Amino acid sequence: MKSFIRLGATLGIAGSVFLAGLSGIGHLPGIGNLEAIALPQDQIVKKLQEVPVFTLTNPKGEFVILSRNNANASKPISQVGFFISKQDAQKFLDNRIKKENPKLASTLQVRPLSLADYYKIVQESKKKPDSVIYTLVPTQQQVASATSMLNQNGKKGEQFTGIPLFVPKFKKDNSYLTIPVPKGNERYIPFFFEKEQAVALLEEFKKAVPKEAGNTEIQVVDLYGVMEALNSSNDPGINKIVLYPSRESINFIRSLTPNQSPAAKPPAAPAPKK
């Protein structure tokens, strides 16, 4: 969580916003193919560490495991939900768990972890047979925006599945808009969890460089595809991708103080199944 606090001090599209294009990043899953050469895991974790996700835990810090029947399986499926939105996690607790099991719900809390923690939990679960499914839940508003974009681009009737990320880019040379890293000389490519953030960035660019306004667009990609790209591409440009949390998550990060340090280690044991 310390990384969240540091991030809260630097996030924002303020100050000098001269945006340049970066090409030669290769192709992200859903856009094209990548060379299958793995990058060091610590680089992936570092990128994912800056994005908070939210889940439900009991007083011992254990995940809440929910079970549901599956018509195609002989036994129920066990799942742990992680939410991109803290509000969605709270609504899940209030609107579902409290109705189905008020006693259990009264002992639960919404707990923040990082996307890196989620990634590591999923990687570990792959080593275990019949393990729990760890599901990442997107915000429905952003899924609707992603689906609308697909339909507008000729894929009518297609529903976006996954966790949408919105990327401002140039049409002609398939390059991406970049933003300077605060207090540094590097530039990064922002991948936004909200379409509105990508739109705001493009509007700033159009004001700064009006002649390029017609050459810009927003592309939607899947977070899982980006994570796979980070895990399988040796393209140097991939390291310039930065996952930009939603406005809600940024406000959560900024609300933290150095004295607040929720444990980021995954709980060791599950809570009672529901």
N, C-alpha and C positions, 0 to 999 in steps of 0.2 A: 504493500500500500504506500510505501514511501515514494515509489515512482509516481503514483497517482498525485501525490502532493506536489512533487516537483513539476509535473505536467500542468497542474492547475495554475502555476505561476507563469507559464509560457504560452498556453494555448490562446488562440484568437487570431482573427485575420485583421490585425490592426497595424498601423504604421505604414511603412513603405511596401506597397504591393505591386511591384513590377513583375509580371508573370512571363515566364519563358517556356518554350516547349522542350521536352526531352524525348528524343526518339531512340530507337535501337534498344528498347527494353525487352524485346522478344515478344512473345504472345502469351497472354494469360489463359488459363483454362476457360473454355467458353468463347475464346477469341481465336485461339490457334494452338499450336503444339509447342512443347518445351523440351529441351534436352533433359534427360533423366539423370542428372548428376546432383546428388544431395548436397545441400549446404549444411554447415555446422548447426546443430540444434540450438546452441546458445544464441545464435543470431535470430532464429525464428522466435524463440522465447522473448528476447529483448523487444522485438517489435510488438508482440502480442501483450506484453506486460502493461502497456499503457492504456489498455481498454478494459473498463470494468464490466463484469457480468454479475448477475444476481441470482441466488438460489435460496432455498429454504433449509434451515437447519434447526435441530432441537437444542436444548440447553447444553448438551455435551459437544456441540459442534458437528454432529453427525448429519449427513444428508437425509432428506426425506425421500424414501423410495416408494413410488406409486406402482401398483400392479394393475394391469388391464388384460382382459381376455383377448385372445387372438384366434380367430376361426381357423387359421391355417397352421396353428401350432398346438401341440398337445398340452402345453402348460402356459400360464399367463406370462406376459412380457413385463419385466420390471424396468422402470425408467426413473431417472432423476432429471428434473427440468432446470435449465439455466436460462435466464432471461437477459436479453439485451437491455431491456428497460426495467428499472427498479419499480416503476409504477405498475408495470405488468405483473411483476413478481408479487407485489402487494395485493393486486386485484385477484390473482390466482389464490392467494391465501384467504382473502376475505370472501370471495364469491364462490369458491369451490370447496376448499378444505374445511372452512368453518361450517358449511352446510352439511358436508358429508361426515365430518368427525370433529365436532366442536371441542371435545376434550383434547384431542391431539393438537388442533389449531391453536389453542390457548397457550401451548408450550413452544410454539414455533416463532422464528424471526426471519426476516429477510437479511441475508448475509452477502456482502460484496466479496467477490474474488476477482482475479484478473482473467482475461481471455487466455493468457499463458497458462494459468492454472487449469483452466478447462481443457486446453490442448494437451497438457501433460497427463491429465486424468484419462482422457480418451486414448492416448497412446498406450498407457499402462493397461487399460481395459482390453485392448486388442490381444494382450498376452494371456488373457484368462478365458477359458472356455465357459460358455453360458453366463457371461458377465452381464452386469446391468448396462442398459443403454443410457448414455448421457446425451440428452437432447438440448440443443440450443434453440431458443424460441425467439423469432424476430418480432418486431413491432408490426402489427397488421397494416398500419397506415403506410409504412414503407414498402411492404410487400405489394399493396395495392398500387403504389406509385410505380414500382418495378414492372408489374403486370401491365399497367397502362402504357408504359414505354415500349414493352415488347409488342403490344397490339398496334401501337402507332407505327412501329417499324416493320409492319408486314406480317407479324406473327399473330394474327387474329385468333382469339379463342385460346391462346396459350397462357397458362398460369405460371407465374414465376415461383419456383420452388427453391428453398434455401434461404440464406441470409443475404439480402441485397446490399451492395456497396455501389456508390455512385461516383463516377470518375469524370471530371472535366477534361476534355481533350480537343485536339485539332482534327478536322476531317481529312484534310488533304494528305498529310504525311503520317497519319496515325500516331502522332506524338502526343505527349501528355503535358498539361499545364503544371508548372512547378512553382513552389513558394519558397522563399529563403527561410532557412532554419534560424530562429531567433538567436541573436548574438553569435552568429557563425557565418562562414562563407559557403557552406553547403546549401543545396536546394533539394527539396523533397517533393514527391508526388502525393498529394492528398487523396485518399480513398475515404469517402464520407459514408457514414451510416445513415444519413438523412439526405434525401434529394434536395431539400430546401437549402442545406449548407452548400451543396455543389452549385445550385442556382445562384446563390449569393456571391460565390467566388467568381462565377462567370460574368455576373453583372459588373463586378468591380473591374474585371479584365476588359470588358467591352468599353467601359468608360475610359480606361487607360489607353487602350489601343483600338479605337473605333474601326479602323480599316480591316481588322481581323475578326470583327464580330460575327460575320457570316460564315466564318471558317471553324466555328466552335460547336461543340455538342456535348451532351452528357451521355455516358455509357454506363449501363448497369451490368455488374458482374457479381458472382456469388462468392461470399466470404470463404467457403470451403475450397473453392477453386483457387483463390488467392493463397490460402494456407498451403495448398498442395504445390502451388508454384514456388512458394518460399522454401518448400521442402525438397523440390526436385530440380530447380533451375540453377545453373551456374552463371547466368547472365548478370553482370555487375549492376545493370540498371534496376534489377529487382530489389536491390538493397535500398533504393531511393524511395520505395513505397512506404508511406506512413499511414496507418489506420487512424482516422480522425473520429473520435467518439461523438455521439449525438450531443445535442445541446443539453439535454437532460443529464446525461452522464458528465458533461463538462461542469455543470452546476454542482453535481454531487462531488466531483473531485475537488472543486474549489471550496466546498463546504468543510473539507477535512482540514484538520490542523496537524502540525508535527507531533502533537501529543496523542493523536488518534491513530492507532496503528492496528487495525483489525488483522488478525492472523490470516496469512495468505496460503497457508499449507492446507492441502485437501484433508478433510476429515478422514479418519482411519476406518470408521465403521458406519454402517447404515442405520437409519432410524427404523422403527417398526413399519412394516409394510402396510399400505392402505389399500 
